[in-house]
Amino acid sequence: QIGAVTINIFGVGAERFITPIVALIALVVLYLFLRRFWDRWWALTATVLVGVHPAWFGQMTNPYLHNGLFTAMLVMAGWGCIRLLERPTFWRSVVAGLLFGGAPYFRPIEALWTVPVVIVLLMARRLWWQLAVVGVITVVVQAPWLLAIRELYGSFLSSAYTPSGVF
């Protein structure tokens, strides 16, 4: 679906660049996260090692592999949630919801384990209204794509990789 939207906006062939661009953004976010714990050279070294690691590099350079996009978006969603936990504000809740809503967009079935993790994190810190904001934004981001998936494959959490999608 993201490929179809990209083709309609930028033209045929542009969809090949989605995964590498999102992967680069995720590496920058990973660097910003690691920078909190280490000095800039150690954080940069760790980020470069992740970027050239065969598992990351293989997923992020394959333009049509949804695992890479999910992993990159999950890195960004984790950063957004950590920023929200550090200083709970309305806008950080919106950013966390947008980033978190974008992660299962690429692999909807992963919502089964990612949603409970985010709920537990926010409930443990007693961030009730932030949980509500993140939840609403996530549903708004996910709704159009989940409806399209339901129409295409018969279930909200199906894909062409699940048996219901194949049959």
C-alpha positions in Angstrom: 0.0 0.0 0.0 2.8 2.4 0.8 4.4 1.5 -2.5 1.2 2.4 -4.4 0.9 5.7 -2.6 4.5 6.5 -3.3 4.1 5.6 -7.0 1.1 7.8 -7.3 2.9 10.8 -5.8 6.5 10.4 -7.1 6.2 8.0 -10.0 7.1 4.5 -10.9 10.4 3.4 -9.3 10.3 5.7 -6.4 8.9 2.9 -4.1 12.3 1.3 -4.1 13.7 4.2 -2.0 11.2 4.0 0.8 12.9 1.4 2.9 16.5 2.8 2.6 15.3 6.3 3.4 13.3 5.2 6.5 16.3 3.0 7.5 18.6 6.0 7.4 16.2 8.1 9.5 16.0 5.2 12.0 19.8 5.1 12.2 19.8 8.8 13.0 17.2 8.3 15.7 19.2 5.3 17.1 22.3 7.6 17.2 20.2 10.2 19.1 19.1 7.6 21.6 22.6 6.1 22.1 24.0 9.6 22.5 22.2 9.9 25.8 24.3 7.1 27.3 27.6 7.4 25.5 29.7 10.2 24.0 29.3 11.0 20.4 32.0 8.7 19.0 30.8 5.6 20.9 27.3 6.3 19.8 28.4 6.9 16.2 30.4 3.7 16.2 27.5 1.7 17.6 25.1 3.2 15.0 27.5 2.5 12.1 28.0 -1.1 13.4 24.2 -1.6 13.4 23.9 0.0 9.9 26.5 -2.3 8.4 25.4 -5.4 10.3 24.2 -8.0 7.7 20.8 -8.4 9.4 20.0 -4.7 9.3 21.7 -4.0 6.0 20.0 -6.9 4.3 16.5 -5.9 5.5 17.0 -2.2 4.8 18.4 -2.5 1.3 15.7 -4.8 0.1 13.1 -2.3 -1.2 10.0 -4.6 -1.0 10.7 -6.3 2.4 8.2 -5.1 5.0 10.3 -6.5 7.8 12.8 -3.7 7.3 10.3 -0.9 7.3 8.6 -2.4 10.5 12.0 -2.6 12.3 13.0 0.9 11.3 9.6 2.3 12.4 9.8 0.4 15.6 13.1 2.0 16.4 11.6 5.4 15.8 8.4 4.5 17.8 10.6 3.4 20.7 12.4 6.7 20.6 9.1 8.5 20.6 7.8 6.5 23.6 11.1 7.1 25.6 10.8 10.8 24.9 7.2 10.8 26.2 8.2 8.9 29.3 11.0 11.4 30.0 8.7 14.4 29.9 5.0 13.8 29.3 3.5 16.5 27.2 0.6 16.6 24.7 2.9 17.0 21.7 5.2 14.2 22.7 2.1 12.0 23.0 1.1 13.0 19.5 4.6 12.2 18.1 4.7 8.9 20.0 1.2 8.0 18.6 2.2 8.9 15.0 5.4 6.9 15.2 3.9 4.0 17.0 0.9 4.0 14.6 3.3 3.9 11.7 5.2 0.8 12.9 2.4 -1.9 12.7 1.3 -0.2 9.5 3.9 -2.3 7.7 3.3 -5.5 9.7 -0.2 -5.3 11.2 0.1 -8.6 13.1 2.9 -7.2 15.2 0.3 -5.0 16.9 -0.5 -8.1 19.0 2.7 -7.7 21.0 3.6 -4.0 20.4 0.3 -2.5 21.7 0.4 -4.3 25.1 4.1 -3.2 25.6 3.2 0.5 25.0 0.1 0.2 27.2 2.0 -1.4 30.1 4.8 1.3 29.8 2.4 4.2 30.0 0.2 2.6 32.6 3.2 1.8 34.8 4.1 5.5 34.8 0.4 6.5 35.4 0.3 8.5 32.2 -3.4 8.1 31.7 -4.2 11.0 29.4 -1.0 10.5 27.4 -2.1 6.8 26.9 -5.5 8.1 25.6 -3.7 10.5 23.2 -1.3 7.9 21.9 -4.2 5.4 21.5 -6.4 7.8 19.6 -3.6 8.9 17.3 -2.5 5.3 16.7 -6.1 4.3 15.8 -6.4 7.3 13.4 -3.1 6.4 11.7 -4.0 2.7 11.5 -7.7 2.8 10.6 -7.5 3.5 6.8 -4.8 0.8 6.3 -6.5 -1.8 8.5 -9.7 -1.3 6.6 -7.9 -1.7 3.3 -6.2 -4.9 4.6 -9.6 -6.2 5.7 -11.0 -5.6 2.2 -8.0 -7.2 0.5 -7.4 -10.2 2.8 -10.5 -10.7 4.8 -9.1 -9.8 8.3 -7.7 -6.7 9.9 -4.5 -8.5 10.9 -4.0 -10.6 7.7 -1.6 -10.1 4.9 -0.5 -11.9 1.8 1.8 -13.9 4.1 -0.9 -15.3 6.3 -3.0 -18.4 5.2 -6.1 -16.3 5.1 -4.4 -13.8 2.7 -3.1 -16.7 0.5 -6.5 -18.4 0.2 
